[in-house]
Amino acid sequence: MNPISWLDYLPFSVIFAFTVVFVFLSILGGIRLGAIMKQPEEGEASIGSIVGASLGLLAFLLAFTFNMTANRFDQRKQLLMEDVNAIATVYRRAGMLPQPYAADARALLREYVDLRVRVVQEPDMLIDMITRSEEIQYQLWIEMEKLIAQERLSIAHSLYIQSLNQMFDIYAKRVILGLQYRIPDAIWLGLYLITAMAMVTVGYQSSLSKRRRYPVYIVLAIAFSAVIVMIADLDRATGGSVTLSHQPLIEFQQKILALP
């Protein structure tokens, strides 16, 4: 699994600047195309309907993509709370285990939480956090197997195993939803292609009407680019300007540091 998309390597300022230039050049390309073809003025009405349909299709695709990322963002917020609650349950139930298993389990869980808090401040360590988190999960399970091999399975053991499984499941959901369920490259390609076609028709109509509105073109390029960058920001799991509030996780970290 590679949790990093090629788009994650690009700063948002670069994506925004590229999109503004891309949209503006598409409009200029349409103006140039209109000047070359020199269609009669009677065709302006039909071109206007094509421009309206192209912009409508582009607006629909932008709305669809934005809604997809916004829904996934809400799901990530919900899973964050579930993750904190699941870890807290495991931490509490670990106290029912005999020593030294209880102390070892809680030490591993404190590290498990610390990793999540650190990755908020250092997004570049995301891959290391995932690797170490899975190692901790494996250690917790192996220690539980050793304990079961030494003692009869009790209600306390069953409750602890149940909470461990729930914690593992929520972790898997967070990784899959946050890092794998991203906007596919095909949708990004289609978004830019439809943007280019819509802007070409805008420029083409402007050429036929023999009216140049360059300030309007710049505003149009900035507006569409801002929406595309917002979509890319919501789609990025870490390092974006629109991020999840990890305050519940930070408060839980501070709470368990004060506990034995």
C-alpha positions in Angstrom: 0.0 0.0 0.0 1.3 3.5 -0.9 -0.7 6.0 1.1 0.8 8.9 -0.8 -0.7 10.1 -4.0 1.3 11.9 -6.6 -0.8 15.0 -6.0 0.3 15.1 -2.3 3.8 16.0 -3.4 2.5 19.3 -5.0 2.0 22.4 -2.7 -1.5 23.9 -3.0 0.1 27.1 -4.3 1.5 25.2 -7.3 -1.8 23.4 -8.0 -3.6 26.8 -7.8 -1.1 28.6 -10.1 -1.1 25.8 -12.6 -4.9 25.6 -12.7 -5.2 29.4 -13.2 -2.8 29.4 -16.0 -4.4 26.3 -17.5 -7.9 27.8 -17.5 -6.7 31.2 -18.8 -4.8 29.5 -21.7 -7.8 27.4 -22.5 -9.9 30.6 -22.9 -7.2 32.2 -25.0 -7.1 29.0 -27.1 -10.8 29.3 -27.7 -10.4 32.9 -28.8 -7.7 32.0 -31.2 -9.8 29.1 -32.6 -12.7 31.5 -33.2 -10.4 34.0 -35.0 -9.2 31.2 -37.3 -12.6 29.7 -38.1 -14.4 33.0 -38.5 -17.9 31.7 -38.1 -20.8 33.9 -39.2 -22.5 35.9 -36.4 -25.8 34.0 -36.9 -24.1 31.1 -35.2 -23.6 32.9 -31.9 -26.9 31.7 -30.5 -26.1 28.0 -31.0 -22.6 28.6 -29.6 -24.2 30.2 -26.5 -26.2 27.1 -25.8 -23.1 25.0 -26.2 -21.2 27.2 -23.8 -24.1 27.0 -21.3 -24.1 23.2 -21.6 -20.3 22.9 -21.2 -20.3 25.1 -18.1 -23.2 23.2 -16.6 -21.4 19.9 -17.1 -18.3 21.4 -15.5 -20.3 22.7 -12.5 -22.0 19.3 -12.1 -18.6 17.5 -12.1 -17.2 20.0 -9.6 -20.2 19.6 -7.3 -20.1 15.8 -7.6 -16.3 15.7 -6.7 -16.7 18.3 -3.9 -19.6 16.4 -2.4 -17.6 13.1 -2.6 -14.6 14.6 -0.7 -16.8 16.4 1.8 -18.7 13.2 2.7 -15.4 11.4 3.1 -14.2 14.2 5.4 -17.2 13.8 7.6 -16.7 10.1 7.8 -13.0 10.6 8.8 -14.2 12.9 11.6 -16.6 10.2 12.9 -13.9 7.5 12.7 -11.5 9.7 14.7 -13.9 9.8 17.6 -14.5 6.1 17.3 -10.8 5.4 17.3 -10.2 7.5 20.4 -13.1 5.7 22.2 -11.8 2.2 21.1 -8.3 2.9 22.3 -9.6 4.2 25.6 -11.7 1.0 26.1 -8.6 -1.2 25.4 -6.6 0.9 27.8 -9.2 0.5 30.6 -9.7 -3.2 30.0 -5.9 -3.8 30.0 -6.0 -3.1 33.7 -8.0 -6.3 34.2 -5.0 -8.4 33.0 -2.4 -9.8 35.4 1.0 -8.2 35.6 3.3 -7.7 33.8 0.8 -8.0 30.8 -1.3 -5.0 32.0 1.7 -2.7 32.3 3.2 -3.8 29.0 -0.1 -3.4 27.2 -0.7 0.1 28.6 2.9 1.1 27.7 2.3 0.0 24.1 -1.0 1.9 24.0 0.6 5.1 25.2 3.1 4.8 22.4 0.2 4.1 20.0 -1.5 7.3 21.0 1.7 9.3 20.9 2.3 8.3 17.3 -1.1 9.7 16.3 -0.5 13.0 18.0 3.0 13.3 16.5 1.8 12.7 12.9 -0.6 15.7 13.3 2.5 17.9 13.9 4.8 16.0 11.5 2.7 14.8 8.5 5.9 13.5 6.8 6.1 10.7 9.3 2.8 9.2 8.2 4.3 6.1 6.7 6.5 5.5 9.8 3.4 5.9 12.0 1.4 3.3 10.0 4.3 0.8 10.1 4.9 1.2 13.9 1.2 1.2 14.7 0.8 -2.2 13.0 3.8 -3.5 14.8 2.2 -2.4 18.1 -1.0 -4.1 17.2 0.9 -7.3 16.4 2.7 -7.1 19.8 -0.5 -6.6 21.7 -2.1 -9.6 20.0 1.0 -11.8 20.6 1.1 -10.8 24.3 -2.6 -11.7 24.6 -2.0 -15.1 23.0 0.8 -15.8 25.5 -1.4 -14.9 28.3 -4.3 -17.2 27.1 -1.7 -20.0 26.7 -0.8 -19.7 30.4 -4.3 -19.1 31.9 -7.8 -20.2 31.3 -9.9 -17.9 29.2 -11.9 -15.6 31.5 -14.6 -13.0 31.0 -11.9 -10.3 31.5 -9.8 -11.9 28.7 -12.8 -12.0 26.4 -13.7 -8.4 27.0 -10.1 -7.3 26.3 -9.9 -9.4 23.1 -13.2 -7.9 21.9 -12.0 -4.3 22.5 -8.7 -5.1 20.7 -10.6 -6.4 17.7 -12.7 -3.3 17.6 -9.6 -1.0 17.8 -8.0 -2.9 15.0 -11.1 -2.7 12.8 -11.5 1.1 13.3 -7.8 1.5 12.5 -8.2 -0.4 9.3 -11.2 1.7 8.3 -9.3 5.0 9.0 -6.4 3.9 6.8 -8.6 2.7 4.0 -10.9 5.7 4.1 -8.3 8.3 4.6 -5.5 7.0 2.5 -6.9 4.7 -0.1 -10.3 6.0 -1.0 -9.0 9.1 -2.7 -10.2 10.8 -5.9 -9.0 8.5 -8.7 -6.6 9.9 -11.3 -9.2 9.3 -14.0 -11.6 11.8 -12.3 -8.8 14.4 -12.0 -8.0 13.9 -15.7 -11.7 14.2 -16.6 -12.1 17.3 -14.5 -9.3 19.1 -16.2 -10.3 17.9 -19.7 -13.9 19.2 -19.2 -12.6 22.4 -17.7 -10.4 22.9 -20.8 -13.3 22.2 -23.2 -15.7 24.5 -21.3 -13.2 27.3 -21.3 -12.4 26.9 -24.9 -16.1 27.3 -25.8 -16.1 30.5 -23.6 -13.2 31.9 -25.5 -14.7 30.8 -28.8 -18.0 32.6 -28.1 -16.1 35.7 -27.0 -14.1 35.7 -30.3 -17.3 35.4 -32.4 -18.9 38.3 -30.5 -15.7 40.3 -31.0 -15.6 41.3 -27.4 -12.6 40.7 -25.2 -13.2 40.6 -21.4 -9.8 39.7 -20.0 -10.6 40.9 -16.4 -13.6 38.5 -16.5 -11.4 35.7 -17.8 -9.0 36.2 -15.0 -11.8 36.2 -12.4 -13.3 33.0 -14.0 -9.9 31.3 -13.9 -9.3 32.2 -10.3 -12.8 31.1 -9.2 -12.6 27.6 -10.9 -9.1 27.2 -9.6 -10.1 28.0 -6.1 -12.8 25.3 -6.2 -10.4 22.7 -7.6 -7.8 23.5 -4.9 -10.5 23.2 -2.2 -11.4 19.7 -3.5 -7.7 18.7 -3.5 -7.3 20.1 0.0 -10.3 18.0 1.3 -9.0 14.9 -0.5 -5.6 15.1 1.2 -5.4 13.1 4.4 -2.6 15.1 6.0 -0.7 18.4 5.4 -3.7 20.3 4.0 -5.2 23.5 5.3 -8.6 21.8 6.0 -7.7 19.2 8.6 -9.5 17.2 11.3 -9.4 18.6 14.8 -7.4 16.1 16.8 -8.2 17.7 20.2 -10.1 14.7 21.5 -7.0 12.6 20.8 -4.6 15.1 22.4 -6.9 15.3 25.5 -6.9 11.5 25.8 -3.1 11.5 25.5 -2.8 14.0 28.4 -5.3 11.9 30.5 -3.4 8.6 30.1 -0.1 10.3 30.9 -1.4 11.0 34.3 -2.6 7.4 34.8 -0.4 4.5 35.9 
